[in-house]
Amino acid sequence: MNNKSYFNKNKKFLDRMDRKFGRFSIRNLIAIIVFGMAFVFLLAVFYPAINSDSRDINILGMLDFNLKEILGGQVWRIITFIFMPPGFNPILTVFALYLFWLMGSALEREWGKFKFNIFYFCGIFATMAAGFITGYATNYFINMSIFLAFALLFPNFEVMIFFLLPVKVKFLAILYAALMLWDFITGSWQGRIALLISLLNIALFFGGDFIHLMKRLLRKFKWKKDTGGFKRAGRKRVKDAKGLKRIK
């Protein structure tokens, strides 16, 4: 697959939308998201709970996507779940946020701010839809869609695992895809819906590439099959010709 996707049939549509509405897009969107995650992480570390009406309320528990609480009036959860930090280990969280910013910034430079906004907000709205269907949603799949898009565009980029082992992101993406497949096979129907919907932005931007790749692989397979048949037929004709010579 070419390292630079041109969105195939969607490219012209996105280009038209960019010319019309690009001025409304958010510059450095990924930096805003990362800053929000870092703020929530620090808030959870230093103020893990607040006291209200003589009871402790968990900060993170007030920000996640919970359909029951949303329908009960806590509508801010529709947005605030986006800023949930990726973990609670300080070192790993800093590393994850740095990678998230690095990959998101690279996508914005490659696509432009408008198309990156479309990609990210498609992931958000799709996750929200999954949340209203299943009752719960997380920003995990949104974040991982950034990783998958980065791996598709820059497959040979290396990251340092445990700060020691350099690994190309394409291999990490293959591993993640295998884990997604396993989760889809073994998970609940809610998990399957969330997983499939989370890939909508990937399908929007890279679906044409995958179709083109599959067609190319099928043509290659068919060509090998056909030429292999010709070779076998040629060998049979040569063998028959040698047999006739011996008979003569």
N, C-alpha and C positions, 0 to 999 in steps of 0.2 A: 504494500500500500504506500502511496506517495506520502511523504511526511507532512505536506501541506494540503489540507483539505480545502476544496473550493465549493463545498456544500452542494455540488452538483445542481440539481434542479432548484433547490432552495436558495441558491446564491443570488440569483437575479431578484427574487422576491425580497430577500433580506437587504439587498443593496437599495432597492426602491424604498423600503421602510426606513433605512438609514438616512437617505436623503430627505425624507419627509419629517421624521421624528427624531433623528439623531441628536438634535440640539437639546432634547429633553433627557437624554441618557445621563447616567451618573458616572463621572470620572473617578477612577481609583475605587471602584465599588468593593473590590476584594480587601483593600486596606481598611475600609469602614467596617466590613464584616469581621475581619481579624481583630481590629481594635475593640469591637463589641464583645467578641469572645474573650479577649484578654481582660476586659473590664468585669465581665460576669465571673470569670475565674477568680480574680482578685477579690471580688465581692464575696464569693462563696468561701474563700480562704479566711478572710478577716471578719466577715459577718455572716456566718453560715445560717443563722436564724435570727429573726426579729420577733420581739414580743408584742403581741396584739391581743387585746381582751384577755389578758392573763394566760395566754398560751403562746408557745413558740411556733413560728411559722418558718419552714425551711425555704430559703431564698430560691434555690434551684427548683424546688417543688412548685414554686409560684410562676415559673417561667416556661416550663415544658408544655408540649401540646397535649392537652387532655380534653377530649370532646365533652365529657360530662361537665367539667368545670367551665368550658367555653359556653355551652348552652345555659349554664347557670349564671352567666353574666361576666365571666372573666375573659373578655374578648381579646385582651392584649396577648394571650397565649398564642393566637394565630400567627403573630409576628415574632414574639420573643424567643420561641423555640429555636429560631435561626441562630441565635447568639449563644446557645449552650456550648460550653468548651468541649474539646475533644477528649479530655481526660482530666485527672486531678493530680497526677504526678508532675511537679513543677518542671523538671528537666524535659520530660517527654512532651508536655504540653507546649513548652516554648519551641521545641523542635518541630512539633506538628504544626503549630501556627506559622512558623517560619516557612515550612514547605508549602503550606496552604497559600500563603501570601506570594511565594516565589512562583508557584504554578499558575495561580490566578492572574498575576501580573503578566506572565509570559503569554497567557491566552489573550489578555486584553491588548497587548502589543501586537499579537499576530492577527487578531480579528478586528480590532478597533473596539472602542468602549461600547458602542451601541449593540453590536453582535454579542459581545460578552455579557452585557446586561440581559439580552434576550435569553441567552443560554442559562444564566443563573436564575433568572426569575421564572423561566419555564420549569426548572427544577423545584423551585419553591412552590409554585402553584400546583404542580403535579403532586408534590408531597402533601400539601394541604388537602388536595382531593382525596388522596389515599387515607389521610387522617380522618376525614369526615365519613369515609366508608368503613374503616376498621376501628375507629375510636381513638387511635393513637398515632403519632408521627414523630419522627426524629430527623435531625439535620445530618445524620450519618451518611445517608445515600446522596444527599446534595453535595456534601464535601467530597465523597468518593467519585462523583461524576466529574468534578474538577480534575481529580487525579487521572481518571480514564481518558478524558479529553487531552490532557497534557501528554499522557503516554502515547496516544495515537498520533499526536503532532510531533513529539520529540522523543521517539522510542529509545534513542541511544543516550539520552541524558542519564548520568550516573548519580545515585544518591549513596551516602555512606551509612550502611546499616551498623548500628552500635558505634558509629563514628570511626569504624575501622575497615569494614568490608564494602568496597565499591560494587554496586549492583545497578545494572541498567533498568530503567523504569519499565521497559517492555516486559521483562521477566516478572516484575512485581505485578504488573497488570494481568498477565496470564494467570498468576497465582490467585489474584483477587477474582478473576472471572471464574476460575475453577471453584472457589469458595462460594461464589454467588450461585453457581449451578447446583452445588451440593445443598445450599440453603433452600433453593427453590424446590428441590426434590424432597427434602426431609422436613421443610418448614410447614407452618400452618397456612391456611388460605389467606389470612390477614397478611402474613409475611410475604407470600407470593404476590399478592396485589401490590404491596408497598414496593417490592423489588422491581416488578415489571414497570410500574408507573415511574419509578425513579430513573428509568432508562429512556424516558421520552425525549429529554433534551439531547442525549447521545444519539438517538435515532434521528432527530431533526437535523443535527449537524453532520452526522457521519453515516446515516443510513444508506445514502446513495453510494458512498465509498464501499460499504460492505457488500451491497448488491453487485457493484462493478467487480469487486474482488471475487465473489462467488462465481459470477459469470466467466471471469477469466480462468479460474481454477477448473470450472466445468469444461471450457473449451480446451484447456491444456490436457485434461484427463481424456477427453474424447479424441484429441489428436494423437495422444500416446496410444490409446486403444486401437485407433484406425491404423496408424503406422506400424504398430506391433503386429496387426493382422496381415499387413502387406509384407512385412519381413518374414512372417511364418509361411505365407503363400509363396514368396520368392524362394525360400529355402526348400520348400517341397518341390517346386519346379526344377530347381537345380539337382535335387536328389533324384527325381524322376528322369532327368536328362542323363545323368550319370548311369542310371540303371539301363536305359536304352542303349547307351554306348557299349556297355558290357555284353548285352544280349547280341548286338551286332557283331 
